[in-house]
Every structure is written in C-alpha cells, then in structure tokens.
C-alpha cells in the first residue's frame, strides 16, 4: 500500500458536513475565505463590535477567532488599536519570499525524486481549474487555487512542519499580491509558471524544477501590493449586507 501523502488544498479546515459549525467556527471559516479571496484586503480594520453583531458573538469569542486568524498569519493584532488584516511591510515581505524560496525549492527537489503519475495528474487538474477560473473572470477562486497549488506541493513532500510553515507564509504573502486587473494585466500567481514547475518535475529534472520555482517566486514578489490602509464594509465583504 502506498504511503504517499494525499493531496488536499490549503483551504481553511471545515467541520463534518452533517453538522452546522458554531458561530465562532463559522466566523473563522468565512473571514478566512474572505481574506484569501481578497474580499477583505490588507489593512482592513476588523471591528470587534461589527463582527460580533454579524455572527451573534460576544466580544471575547470574536477575540478568540481573531487570535486564530493571527496565528494563521492573516491578521495582525495591535495593542490599543485592534485587529487588522495583515499588511506586511517591505522588509518582512522580502524575508518571507526569501524563506519561501528556500523551502519551496527544497520541496520540488524532493518531489522530483518521489512524485508519481497520479500526483502529476492531480497537480495538472489544479492548474487547469486555476486557468479556467482566470479565463472565466472568477478572481476569488483563481487567487485561492494559486495559493493552494503551493500547499499541495508541500503536502506531497510529506513534511507536516514544512506544510504548516508554508501555509502561513503563502497565506500572508497572498495578501501582498497586486490586483492583476489594475496592474497592466499581470497575473498574481501565474498558472503558466505553475505548469513549468510541474513539467520539470514530471521529467525528473530536479535542477530545472528548482529554477522554475525560483523564477515563479521572483515574479510573485515583483507583484506585491503596496498601499495604505483601505476601508471596507465588513458586512458586504462577508456577504452579510443589510444585516443588522
């Protein structure tokens, strides 16, 4: 029996389908998705009172959820100011991409030796869905699938610690990716660049796979979003417009 890790996406963990999540878990899942899909962009203030009203939660429960999101790297909690969607500065952003270069090139080096046909088929399916989402103008799904691809590679590598670290890094750096529709058509995390990585892996070309990943992450770093705090309607972004 194969012991190869099962490929799954980087989406926020969910409860079993037969049970409705509690309000705090629902808040976590919905806010996580809204951040990863850029409906809540970097710098957005996460007002505890508003979130409590949306989800019917007391403030101490809201704070616990925000602490979970902070542990994911998606929220920064500032003393006496509150919680904001993470907006890393230039120095931190460079540090994160440097670390991603080290970790993800190590991942592809390992996969060049151990990944098999079933893994490549699954990865190509992910890239196909990413391309379809882009072509259909489904930006939220496209962004999510771009991020998920990197976590999928790490999961195939089989090192749970690397997966956890990369999940946080990918989540946090995803917040920095520029809006392609407002940046001259640039792609935030190109499916063509993902395909180049998979092509090299399938050929067992370790060196080329590492080069393709290095180029891809360099391009991602060049597309970082720079901007100040932006104000958004939490209710609208979370699909709760009109709720009081």
SULNORLIN-V261166 format. One record per residue. N is the residue number from 1. RES is the residue in three letters. SS is DSSP state (a for helix, b for strand, c for the rest). Layout:
[[N | RES | SS] [N | RES | SS]]
This chain:
[[1 | UNK | c] [2 | UNK | c] [3 | UNK | c] [4 | UNK | c] [5 | UNK | c] [6 | UNK | c] [7 | UNK | c] [8 | UNK | c] [9 | UNK | c] [10 | UNK | c] [11 | UNK | c] [12 | UNK | c] [13 | UNK | c] [14 | UNK | c] [15 | UNK | c] [16 | UNK | c] [17 | UNK | c] [18 | UNK | c] [19 | UNK | c] [20 | UNK | c] [21 | UNK | c] [22 | UNK | c] [23 | UNK | a] [24 | UNK | a] [25 | UNK | a] [26 | UNK | a] [27 | UNK | a] [28 | UNK | a] [29 | UNK | a] [30 | UNK | a] [31 | UNK | a] [32 | UNK | a] [33 | UNK | a] [34 | UNK | a] [35 | UNK | a] [36 | UNK | a] [37 | UNK | c] [38 | UNK | c] [39 | UNK | c] [40 | UNK | c] [41 | UNK | c] [42 | UNK | c] [43 | UNK | c] [44 | UNK | c] [45 | UNK | b] [46 | UNK | b] [47 | UNK | c] [48 | UNK | a] [49 | UNK | a] [50 | UNK | a] [51 | UNK | a] [52 | UNK | a] [53 | UNK | a] [54 | UNK | a] [55 | UNK | a] [56 | UNK | c] [57 | UNK | c] [58 | UNK | c] [59 | UNK | a] [60 | UNK | a] [61 | UNK | a] [62 | UNK | a] [63 | UNK | a] [64 | UNK | a] [65 | UNK | a] [66 | UNK | a] [67 | UNK | a] [68 | UNK | a] [69 | UNK | a] [70 | UNK | a] [71 | UNK | a] [72 | UNK | c] [73 | UNK | c] [74 | UNK | c] [75 | UNK | b] [76 | UNK | b] [77 | UNK | b] [78 | UNK | b] [79 | UNK | c] [80 | UNK | c] [81 | UNK | c] [82 | UNK | b] [83 | UNK | b] [84 | UNK | b] [85 | UNK | b] [86 | UNK | c] [87 | UNK | c] [88 | UNK | c] [89 | UNK | c] [90 | UNK | a] [91 | UNK | a] [92 | UNK | a] [93 | UNK | a] [94 | UNK | a] [95 | UNK | a] [96 | UNK | a] [97 | UNK | a] [98 | UNK | a] [99 | UNK | a] [100 | UNK | a] [101 | UNK | a] [102 | UNK | a] [103 | UNK | a] [104 | UNK | a] [105 | UNK | a] [106 | UNK | a] [107 | UNK | a] [108 | UNK | a] [109 | UNK | a] [110 | UNK | a] [111 | UNK | a] [112 | UNK | a] [113 | UNK | a] [114 | UNK | a] [115 | UNK | c] [116 | UNK | c] [117 | UNK | a] [118 | UNK | a] [119 | UNK | a] [120 | UNK | a] [121 | UNK | a] [122 | UNK | a] [123 | UNK | a] [124 | UNK | a] [125 | UNK | a] [126 | UNK | a] [127 | UNK | a] [128 | UNK | a] [129 | UNK | a] [130 | UNK | a] [131 | UNK | a] [132 | UNK | a] [133 | UNK | a] [134 | UNK | a] [135 | UNK | a] [136 | UNK | c] [137 | UNK | c] [138 | UNK | c] [139 | UNK | a] [140 | UNK | a] [141 | UNK | a] [142 | UNK | a] [143 | UNK | a] [144 | UNK | a] [145 | UNK | a] [146 | UNK | a] [147 | UNK | a] [148 | UNK | a] [149 | UNK | a] [150 | UNK | a] [151 | UNK | a] [152 | UNK | a] [153 | UNK | a] [154 | UNK | a] [155 | UNK | a] [156 | UNK | a] [157 | UNK | a] [158 | UNK | c] [159 | UNK | c] [160 | UNK | a] [161 | UNK | a] [162 | UNK | a] [163 | UNK | a] [164 | UNK | a] [165 | UNK | a] [166 | UNK | a] [167 | UNK | a] [168 | UNK | a] [169 | UNK | a] [170 | UNK | a] [171 | UNK | a] [172 | UNK | a] [173 | UNK | a] [174 | UNK | a] [175 | UNK | c] [176 | UNK | c] [177 | UNK | b] [178 | UNK | c] [179 | UNK | c] [180 | UNK | a] [181 | UNK | a] [182 | UNK | a] [183 | UNK | c] [184 | UNK | c] [185 | UNK | c] [186 | UNK | c] [187 | UNK | c] [188 | UNK | c] [189 | UNK | c] [190 | UNK | c] [191 | UNK | a] [192 | UNK | a] [193 | UNK | a] [194 | UNK | a] [195 | UNK | a] [196 | UNK | a] [197 | UNK | a] [198 | UNK | a] [199 | UNK | a] [200 | UNK | a] [201 | UNK | a] [202 | UNK | a] [203 | UNK | c] [204 | UNK | c] [205 | UNK | c] [206 | UNK | a] [207 | UNK | a] [208 | UNK | a] [209 | UNK | a] [210 | UNK | a] [211 | UNK | a] [212 | UNK | a] [213 | UNK | a] [214 | UNK | a] [215 | UNK | a] [216 | UNK | a] [217 | UNK | a] [218 | UNK | a] [219 | UNK | a] [220 | UNK | a] [221 | UNK | a] [222 | UNK | a] [223 | UNK | c] [224 | UNK | b] [225 | UNK | c] [226 | UNK | c] [227 | UNK | c] [228 | UNK | c] [229 | UNK | c] [230 | UNK | c] [231 | UNK | c] [232 | UNK | c] [233 | UNK | c] [234 | UNK | a] [235 | UNK | a] [236 | UNK | a] [237 | UNK | a] [238 | UNK | c] [239 | UNK | c] [240 | UNK | c] [241 | UNK | c] [242 | UNK | c] [243 | UNK | c] [244 | UNK | c]]
